[in-house]
Amino acid sequence: VLVNGARVNPPVDLFTGDRGHRAAARVAYCQDEFGFTPIDAFELSVPQAGLRGIAYVRPVGGDLVGRTGHRVYVKGLLVGEVPELLPEWAYFVRTVVIADGLTPTASRESVIRNDLLTEVAEALGEQVLDWLTGLEQRPTLRNKFLGVHEQSIKALAPHRPDLLGFVDRHCVFETNFGPMPLATFRARFTTLRYTTSVDDFRVLGEVLGGRGI
């Protein structure tokens, strides 16, 4: 059911039927509601909030600010878009969730910001991190994801220690011996030297490379 172009009934077909039906329904929902075809989609669950949902991985990059919110349904009604549903660093996903344990505001245009919503955001953030970790075993999808979001993931990593290992193993950095992940660099060389500007890199990289540095 649509009201002014927005669904008011929860998208239960995202969770029912066989695997092929669910996959098609999830992509169709993302295209209709968020306006993009996702790189990937995965399920979310927070039992203490009566929450189940789908996370969609965006096919384009973007900064952390100015993102649209996540679709939240409570007791059969769409209560609006709730940006706080996930941590800000998880900018690369959009979600649709049914969360009957959350409490709508009086206007029913959002949910009340309380301890349970904070718990939900933390739990969903962990599930997004689990998806990232799972990319270790999915090289084709990992490369597709990093082709879009690599620079943003690098920028987030200093502020999210749980991302550092992923960046170390899979994000590529420019070196005077060619682009490579930091883990590969450490395996080949005993010392990591770095510059603070591209100009310095260009001058020093060639000179020192000739000396095996």
Secondary structure in CASP SS format (residue, H / E / C, confidence):
PFRMAT SS
TARGET T0000
AUTHOR 0000-0000-0000
METHOD secondary structure of the structure
MODEL  1
V C 1.00
L E 1.00
V E 1.00
N C 1.00
G C 1.00
A E 1.00
R E 1.00
V C 1.00
N C 1.00
P C 1.00
P C 1.00
V H 1.00
D H 1.00
L H 1.00
F C 1.00
T C 1.00
G C 1.00
D C 1.00
R H 1.00
G H 1.00
H H 1.00
R H 1.00
A H 1.00
A H 1.00
A H 1.00
R H 1.00
V H 1.00
A H 1.00
Y H 1.00
C H 1.00
Q H 1.00
D H 1.00
E H 1.00
F C 1.00
G C 1.00
F C 1.00
T C 1.00
P C 1.00
I C 1.00
D C 1.00
A E 1.00
F E 1.00
E E 1.00
L E 1.00
S E 1.00
V E 1.00
P H 1.00
Q H 1.00
A H 1.00
G C 1.00
L E 1.00
R E 1.00
G E 1.00
I E 1.00
A E 1.00
Y E 1.00
V E 1.00
R C 1.00
P C 1.00
V C 1.00
G C 1.00
G C 1.00
D C 1.00
L C 1.00
V C 1.00
G C 1.00
R C 1.00
T C 1.00
G C 1.00
H C 1.00
R E 1.00
V E 1.00
Y E 1.00
V E 1.00
K C 1.00
G C 1.00
L E 1.00
L E 1.00
V E 1.00
G E 1.00
E E 1.00
V C 1.00
P H 1.00
E H 1.00
L H 1.00
L C 1.00
P C 1.00
E C 1.00
W C 1.00
A C 1.00
Y C 1.00
F C 1.00
V E 1.00
R E 1.00
T E 1.00
V E 1.00
V E 1.00
I E 1.00
A E 1.00
D C 1.00
G C 1.00
L C 1.00
T C 1.00
P E 1.00
T C 1.00
A C 1.00
S C 1.00
R C 1.00
E C 1.00
S C 1.00
V E 1.00
I C 1.00
R C 1.00
N C 1.00
D H 1.00
L H 1.00
L H 1.00
T H 1.00
E H 1.00
V H 1.00
A H 1.00
E H 1.00
A H 1.00
L H 1.00
G H 1.00
E H 1.00
Q H 1.00
V H 1.00
L H 1.00
D H 1.00
W H 1.00
L H 1.00
T H 1.00
G H 1.00
L H 1.00
E H 1.00
Q H 1.00
R C 1.00
P H 1.00
T H 1.00
L H 1.00
R H 1.00
N H 1.00
K H 1.00
F H 1.00
L H 1.00
G H 1.00
V H 1.00
H H 1.00
E H 1.00
Q H 1.00
S H 1.00
I H 1.00
K H 1.00
A H 1.00
L H 1.00
A H 1.00
P H 1.00
H H 1.00
R C 1.00
P H 1.00
D H 1.00
L H 1.00
L H 1.00
G H 1.00
F H 1.00
V H 1.00
D H 1.00
R H 1.00
H H 1.00
C C 1.00
V E 1.00
F E 1.00
E C 1.00
T C 1.00
N C 1.00
F C 1.00
G C 1.00
P C 1.00
M E 1.00
P E 1.00
L H 1.00
A H 1.00
T H 1.00
F H 1.00
R H 1.00
A H 1.00
R H 1.00
F C 1.00
T C 1.00
T C 1.00
L C 1.00
R C 1.00
Y C 1.00
T C 1.00
T C 1.00
S C 1.00
V H 1.00
D H 1.00
D H 1.00
F H 1.00
R H 1.00
V H 1.00
L H 1.00
G H 1.00
E H 1.00
V H 1.00
L H 1.00
G H 1.00
G C 1.00
R C 1.00
G C 1.00
I C 1.00
END
